[in-house]
Structures are given as structure tokens and as C-alpha cells.
Amino acid sequence: MNVDTIGKEAEGLLTWAGLLAALEAGHRLPRAEIADLLLYRGTDTLLDRAAWIDGLGSLVKVGTIVPGNAARGKPTVNGIVNLFDDTTGELTALVDFHLVTKWKTAGDSLLSASRLARKDSRQFLLVGAGTVARSMVEAYRSIWPDARFTVWSRSRATAEAMGLPVAEDLEAAVKAADVICTATMAADPIIKGDWLQPGQHLDLIGAYTPAMREVDDTAMSRARVFVDARATTIHHIGDLMAPLASGAITEADVLADFYDDPALFTRRSADDITIAKNGGGAHLDLMTATYIAKAWADRT
């Protein structure tokens, strides 16, 4: 059985409900110790992410990002996830890098949306049309089976390739949506706070460096703001760093992360505008990879 066949068989064992349960259980354990290592060779990157959760285990997720591989007809991202036993430190599993990343990234934002988006949400707007956006369609539908999706992308051809209705006007599409999911590589805000409407929920996924932003200061100041983990977002990602630096928000305006009491990570009223920033720390990789490995070990 080759790697691709194993990956497809493993994914068939997973459910979004099962992953959310695993993420919630993981956040009831002690806070993770995490560290990242990045090495560079020109445009190439070696990414090494590590996490240890007492009572769950430890993980080292290693990946290479080689943009030049696109011209070679090879994947630009390659890697592996190593899982280690919490007690003995022995290697317990090697898990596919892309499988973990897909489920971790989508599951992170799905957990936020499950707590913050209105239960009667129907109109979902995907801003960005890449791999993450495709995963979010599947994830959102696990909770909102009647969801209607629209996609907007700077590249119309990329948006059309998703096979969903394509938004012509981003402002109009934002105003019409119940849930807005951004999964872009934007350096400057593409969602304006003046466009937001009462009752909307935004899942911010794309920005992951201090130089990247998907929403402006007005959006952050109008919304009730949540993050997956304060430690990996507040001082690391432009969507939070910039409005903190400008005074549009304070750290106290970040109301909760997944380690807090779930009663704090919730919508107060139907008119709340909520924003959840997905930082995707290595502790989430560990929780997700452990869920995947257990599903594989328990298969019949």
C-alpha cells in the first residue's frame, strides 16, 4: 500500500465532530510547550515545529517549502509529522504532513465557528480559493449542512475552479454573508470594518506573520475578538499586532482563547460581530495528529 493510498484510507476514518472533540479535550490538558525553528536558503525554507503537552505526548512537524519545485512539476511543500509517547519518549507514529495540516487548519476555525457563528447561518463567503478554502467548505457543512457558499478571489479563474458561485464585488459579498472566512496571503487588509453587518462571524486564517493582515483596524475594533491561542497570535500576527500598536484595540479586547472556559468563548447576542483568529500553533498539530493516529490504530 503506497503513501497516497494510506492517506486516503486514513482520511476516511476521520470526522469533523471527532476532531473537534479531540481539540476540546486537548485544551483541557496543561498548556502546551511549543517552539518553532525556521531555516532559510534563498527562497527555500525548512520549518521545524515542536509541541509537548503533558498527558498527551510530543510532536515534531518538519517541512520544506521549495517554491522552485512548481517548475519541476513537484510539490512545493513536503514534510512529515513525528509523534512521540508522552511517558517513554518513543516514536509512536509518522503521520502525513498534508493530512495533519489540512485537518488542523480547518478544525481550528471550525471550532471557533461552532461557538461563535449563529446557528441559523446560511450564507458563507470564502475569501481566497486555495486548498484551505476547499477544506473549509467540507468543514462548515459538517455543522451547517444547508450552507450556501460564495467565493471571491483576486484570480477569477482560481475562484471558478472551486465550482461555487463567484462573487464579483467583495464589499457586496461581505455585506450579504453570515460567515466570512479569509484564507489569503494578503499583506494589507482586504476586509474593511465599515462593510461588516450585525450578527456576522469572521474566521481569519490566512495571515500568519507580523507583515500580513486580512482585516483593518475598524473591523477589529467593531468586533468581539477571539484567538485560538494568545501565545501564538497576539504578538506574532499582523491582524492583531497592527491594531494593538495603533490603539484600535488592547490586549484586554482579546476576550478568550481555547484554553479559557468555553463559556467565555461564545456569542452574547444575535447582533454581535465576532472575529476568531486562527494562529495554528504546533500544539494544534499535536492534538490533530494524535487524533489521526488513534483513528488509524483503532480501525477494524
N, C-alpha and C positions, 0 to 999 in steps of 0.2 A: 504494500500500500504506500503510495507516494505522499509527499507532504501536502499537496493540494487536496488529495482525497481525504486525508486525515482531517485537514482543516474544515472541509465541508461537512464531514461527519460530526466533528466536534460542535460546529455551529448549530447543527440540527438538534443538539441536546439542550441548547440554551433558550431561556425565555427572558423577556424584559422584566417580568414580575419577579422571577428568580434572582436576577441581578440586583434589582432594587432592594430586595430583602437582604442580599449579601452586603450591599453598601451600607444599609442601615445598621446591620449587625456589626460591621467593621468599625463604624463610628461610635459604637458603644464600648469599644475596647480603648485602652490608653492611646493617647495621641501618638501618631507615628513619628519616628525619627527619619528624616529624609535628607538627601543630598543629591546634587546634580554635578556632573563633570562634563564640560564641553571642550573638545579639541578641534582645531581648525587647520586645514591645508588649502589655502586659497579659498575657493568657493565650497570645498568639501567640509563636512562636519562629522565628527564622531561624538555621539551623545551617549552618556552613561548615567542612568538614573537609578538611585537606590532608595529603598524604604525598608524599615523594620517596624513591625507592630507587635508588641509584646502580647503573646497569646494567639497570634495568627501565623507569624513567620516572617521571612525576609525575602526581598526581591532585588535583583539587578537586571535592569532592562537596557540592553545595549543596541544601538542602531547607528547605521551610517547613512548620511544624506549626501548623495553624489549627483548634482544636477546634470553633469555631463553624460550620465547614463541614458538620458532620454534620447540623445542622438545615437547611442549604441543599441537602442532597442531593448534596454534592460531597465528594471525598476530603479527609480531614483532613491528609494528608501528600502533598506534591508536591515534585518536585526533578529534578535531572539530575546526571550524573557526567561530568566533563570529563577526558579522558586526554590527556597531552602527551608528545611524543617526548623520550626521555632525552638525546639529543645536541643536537637543534636547538631544543627547546622548543616546537615547532609542535603545534597541536591535531591529534590523530590520530583521536579518536573521541568521540562523545557516546553515553553508554550509559544505559539506563533506570535510574532511581534504585531503583525497587522490585525490579527483577530483580537488581541488584547486591546490595542489602541482603538479599534472601531467600537467595541462594546463599552470600554471605559469612557470614551469621549461622549458618546450618545447617552449612556446610562447616567453620567454625571448631570447633564442638563435635563434628562427625563425626570430624575429625582427632584430637581428644583421645580420643574413644571408641575409635577404631580402634587406639590404642596402649594404652589403659588398661582398657577393658571386657573381661571374659572372652570368649573366642571361643565358648564354649558358652552365652552369654547368650540367654535366650528371652523372659523377662518384662520388658517395658518399660513404665514408668509415666510418663505425661505429666502434669505438674502445671501447669495452665494450658491453655486451649483456644482460643488465638488463632491468628493467622497463623503465628507461629514454630512452635508445636506441630504444626501441619499439615505444615509443611515438614520437621520432624524425622522424621515417620513415613516419608516418602519417602526421606530421607537414611539413616536407620538400616537400612531394608530393603535398601539397596544393599549392605550388608555382612552383615546378618543377615536373609536372605530369609524365614526361619521365625519371625521375631519376632512375638510376641503383645502387643498394645497395650491398655493400660487408661488412661483419662483421668480426672483429678479436676479440678474447678474449683469456685470459690465459687458460680458460676452453673450450676445443673444444666442449664438449657436450652442454655447455650452448650456444655457438655460433650456433651450428647446430639446436638447438631448436627454433631459430628465423625463420627458414625456408628460409634463404637467403644464397647466395654463401659465403663460409667461406674462408678467406684469410689465407694462410699457412705462408707467410713471411710478417711480419709487415712493414719492410722497403720498400719492393717492392710495397705493397699495398698503403702505404703513397705516394710514388712517382707517382703512377698511378691515384691518386684521384684528383678531382676538389675541393671537400669539405670534410673536415675531422672533425668528431665530436667525442670528447673524453668524455666518461661518465664512469669513473673508480674510484676506491678507491686507486689509486696509491699514494705512499709516495715519490717515486723517479720518475724522468721523464721517460716516456716511448716513447715519440716522440722526435726525435733528429732533431735539426735545420738543420743539414747537409743533411737531407733527403728531405727537402722542395723544391718545384719547383715554378717558377714564375707563378703567377695567382691563387694560391691556397688560400682558406679561411679555417680557423680553428675555430670551436666553442668549447671552453673549458668549460665543465660543471662539471666534477667530483670533482676536488679539492675544498674543502671549509674550510680548516683550515690552519694555518701557517705551519703545518708539511706536507702538501700534495702538490704534484706537478705532472703535466701531460706532460709538455714540458720543455726543457732545456733552459739555458741562450742563446744559439746560436739561437734558434727559436725565442725567444723574441726580440733579437737584430736585426734579419733579417726582422722581420715583422713590419707592421704598427699596433699598438696595440690600442684596444678599450675595454671599460668595460661598463657594464650596469649602474653601479653607482660607482663613485670614493670612496664614503664614506663607501661602504661595501666590497671593493676589495683590494685597494692599500696597506693598512696596516693590512689586515686580512687574506690574502690567499697566500700560498707559491709560486704559479706561478708568482706572482708579487713581493712579499717580497724578495725572494731569488735573482732575477736578479737586483733588486734595491740595495740590500746590497752588491752585488759583483761589482756593477758599470756597468753591462752589459746594463742597461737602466737607465734613470732618470724619475722622475715623469712627466717631460715635454714630454716624449715619449708616455705617455698615451694620445692619441690625442683627445678623446671625450668620453662622456657618453650620456645616453639617454636624459639627461636634457639639453644638448647643442643643438645648431642649427643643425638640421638634415643634413645641407649642410657640416658640419664638420665630420659627421659620415658616411663616404662614401668612396668608392674605387676611386682612382685617375686615374688608368690605368689598362689595362688588365694584366699587369705583376706584379702588387702589390701582395705581400703576406700579408694577413690580419689575425689578431687574435682577437677574441672577447671573453672576459672572462665573464662568467655567474656567478654572485655572488648571485643572487636570494634573494635579500633583502625583508623584510616584506612589504615594500611599493608596491612591485610587487604582493605579495599575496593579498593586499588590492584592487589593480586595477583589478586583476583577479577575486577575489571573488565578487566584485561589478558587474562585467560583467556577471558572472554566475547567481547571484541573480536577476539581471534585466531581463535576458533571461527567467528565470523561472516565474517571475512576469508577463511578457508580453506574456506568452504562451496563445494560444487560444484553 
